[in-house]
């Protein structure tokens, strides 16, 4: 396990806010010298603490306004992880987890509207023999951590 100290946390939290910042800007924001930021970022990447840099998309700008969480109960003989991997290949599936409790898998889907959600559930999910039942919950509001 990687050793993370307060300087590493400052750098990681700064990147979490904006992963496109240059080393120089990270240094300015954190008060950590540029060379130290550079070496720590290199170490954090090498140790796998930082896996990749990414962006946050405003999905409403291209019509994907509806978020739904779908709980899925798999059939008894199915492999939940394999099912989840298959589901994650669909462009509307944003996130997925194998979970405990009454259901086996939970996915988060983002679609344009209720009609598209209806097609996803009735036309796509029902093609999987591994799915016994599902329960869909529409999110009224989705707030992401900044």
C-alpha positions in Angstrom: 0.0 0.0 0.0 1.3 3.5 -0.9 2.3 5.8 1.8 0.3 9.1 1.4 1.3 12.1 3.5 -0.2 15.6 3.9 1.6 17.0 0.8 0.4 14.1 -1.3 -3.2 14.7 -0.1 -2.9 18.4 -1.0 -1.6 17.6 -4.5 -4.3 14.9 -5.0 -7.1 17.2 -3.8 -5.9 19.9 -6.0 -5.9 17.5 -9.0 -9.4 16.2 -8.0 -10.7 19.8 -8.3 -9.0 20.3 -11.7 -6.9 17.6 -13.3 -5.7 19.8 -16.1 -3.6 22.1 -13.9 0.1 22.3 -14.7 2.7 21.3 -12.2 3.5 25.0 -11.8 -0.2 25.9 -11.0 -0.4 22.9 -8.5 2.7 24.2 -6.8 1.2 27.7 -6.6 -2.1 26.5 -5.2 -0.6 24.1 -2.6 2.5 26.1 -1.7 4.7 23.0 -2.4 7.8 23.6 -4.5 7.6 22.7 -8.2 10.3 20.0 -8.1 8.6 18.4 -5.1 5.2 18.4 -6.9 6.9 16.9 -10.0 8.6 14.1 -8.1 5.5 13.3 -6.0 3.2 13.1 -9.1 5.7 10.8 -10.8 5.8 8.6 -7.7 2.0 8.6 -7.3 1.6 7.5 -10.9 4.3 4.9 -10.6 2.6 3.4 -7.5 -0.8 3.4 -9.2 -2.4 5.9 -6.8 -3.1 8.1 -9.8 -4.5 5.8 -12.5 -5.6 8.4 -15.1 -6.6 12.0 -15.6 -10.2 12.6 -16.7 -12.8 15.2 -17.3 -16.3 15.9 -15.9 -18.9 16.3 -18.7 -22.1 18.3 -18.4 -24.4 15.7 -19.9 -27.3 18.1 -20.1 -25.4 20.0 -22.9 -26.0 17.1 -25.2 -29.4 16.0 -24.1 -28.7 13.3 -21.5 -30.8 14.8 -18.7 -32.2 11.7 -17.1 -30.3 9.6 -14.5 -31.6 6.3 -13.2 -30.3 3.7 -10.9 -31.2 0.2 -11.7 -31.1 -2.7 -9.1 -30.7 -6.1 -10.7 -31.3 -9.5 -9.3 -29.3 -12.1 -11.2 -30.4 -15.6 -11.8 -29.0 -18.2 -9.3 -26.4 -19.7 -11.6 -25.1 -16.5 -13.2 -21.8 -14.9 -12.5 -22.6 -11.4 -11.2 -19.2 -9.9 -12.2 -19.5 -11.2 -15.8 -23.0 -9.8 -16.0 -21.8 -6.4 -14.7 -19.0 -6.4 -17.3 -21.5 -7.0 -20.1 -23.8 -4.3 -18.8 -20.9 -1.8 -18.6 -20.4 -2.1 -22.4 -23.7 -0.2 -23.1 -23.1 3.5 -23.8 -25.9 4.6 -21.4 -24.4 2.8 -18.4 -22.2 5.2 -16.6 -21.3 3.2 -13.5 -21.9 -0.2 -12.0 -21.3 -2.2 -8.8 -21.7 -5.8 -7.6 -23.6 -5.3 -4.3 -24.9 -7.1 -1.3 -28.5 -7.4 -0.2 -31.7 -8.3 -2.0 -30.1 -7.4 -5.4 -26.8 -8.4 -6.9 -25.9 -5.6 -9.3 -26.6 -1.9 -9.4 -26.0 0.3 -12.5 -26.3 4.0 -13.1 -27.6 4.9 -16.5 -27.8 8.3 -18.2 -30.4 8.8 -21.0 -32.2 11.6 -22.8 -35.7 10.9 -21.5 -38.2 8.4 -20.1 -38.7 6.9 -23.5 -35.0 6.1 -23.9 -35.0 4.6 -20.4 -38.0 2.5 -21.3 -36.2 1.2 -24.3 -33.1 0.5 -22.2 -35.0 -1.5 -19.6 -37.6 -3.3 -21.8 -35.5 -3.9 -25.0 -32.0 -4.1 -23.7 -32.0 -5.5 -20.1 -34.6 -8.1 -21.0 -32.2 -9.7 -23.5 -30.1 -11.0 -20.7 -30.9 -14.5 -19.5 -28.8 -13.8 -16.4 -31.3 -11.1 -15.2 -34.1 -12.4 -13.0 -35.7 -9.1 -12.0 -34.8 -5.4 -11.9 -36.0 -2.3 -10.2 -35.5 1.2 -11.7 -35.3 4.4 -9.7 -35.2 7.7 -11.5 -33.1 10.4 -9.9 -34.8 13.8 -9.4 -31.5 15.5 -9.0 -27.9 14.4 -9.5 -25.2 16.3 -7.5 -21.6 15.4 -8.1 -18.8 16.1 -5.6 -16.6 18.9 -6.8 
